[in-house]
Amino acid sequence: MAQVTVQINGRSYQVACGDGEQDRITGLAGYVDEKVQELVGAIGNVGDQRLLVMASLLLADEVFEARDGGAANGKAAAAERARADSIEALAERIDRLAARLESA
């Protein structure tokens, strides 16, 4: 098991991770630190614990938004497929009617 030191809000934290995951963990910590710094800029330094809780909520909101957006995109794609199927079925009916009219 590897360990990596990350910095969030100027404090160092030792984090255990799988071998080879050090760069990923460092990148994720950098993203968390960006969120914390945004909060510090907006509301000031209100303590590490409160900042980390607020940053966690912001990150959770991003995850939920992405997940819900993905579900909405899936529903939109399904609706689009249903419309395409309906149009195709109508086109087939029109072709059949046209063929019947031509043969009559």
N, C-alpha and C positions, 0 to 999 in steps of 0.2 A: 504494500500500500504506500502510495506516494503522499507527500505533503507539499503544500504550496502556501506561501504567505501572500495574502491579499490586503489591499488598503481600501478602507471605506471611511470617508469623512476624516481622513488623516490618521486613522488608527489602523494598526496592523493586526491581522487575524490569521492564525494558523488553521488551515483547512486540510483535512485528509481527503484524498481522492484516489481513484484507480490509476494505475500506472498509465502514463500517456495522456491523462486528462488535465494535466496542469495548465496548458494553454487555454483550454476551454473554461476552466474554473477562473483563471485570471481574467479572461474576457467577460465572463458573466459578472464577476465582482466589479469590473470597470463600469459595466452598464448600471449596476446597482448604485455605484458611487455617483454616476451621472444623475440618477434620480434623486439621490440624497442632496447633491449639490444644487439641483433645481429647487428643492424644498428649502434649503438653507437660504438661497437667494430670495425666495418668495416670503418666507415666514421667519427667517433668522434661525440661529442655532438654538433649538429648544431642547437639546439633550439627545444623546445618541439613541437611547431606547425609543423615544418618541419618533425621532427621524426614521429609524429603521422600521418601525411599525407603519408609519405613513408611507414610506417607500414600498413596503411590502403590499400595502393596499393598492397603491398605484399600479404596481406590477401585476397584481392579481386582476385588476380591472382590465389591463391590456390583454391578459390571457383570456379572460371571459369574453371580451369584445371580439377578439380574433376567433375564438371558438364559436360564438353566436353568429358572427359574420360568415363563417364557413358553413354553418347550418343554413343560413339564409341563402347563401350562394347555391348550396345543394338543392334547396327548395325551388329557387329560381330556375336552375338548370332542369329540374324535373318538370316544372310547369312549361318551360320552353319545349322540351321533348314531347309533352302531351299535346301542345299546340301543333307542333310539326306533324305528329301522328294524325291529328284530326284533319289537318290540311291535306295530308297524303290520302286519307280515306275519302275525303270529299273529291279530290282529283280523280281517284279511281272510279267513284260513282259517276262523275261527269263523263269519263271515258266510256263507261258502260252504256250510259244513256245516249251518248253521241253515236256509238256503234249500233245501238238499237234503232236510232232514228235513220241512220244511213242505210240499214238493211230493210227498212220498211218501205 
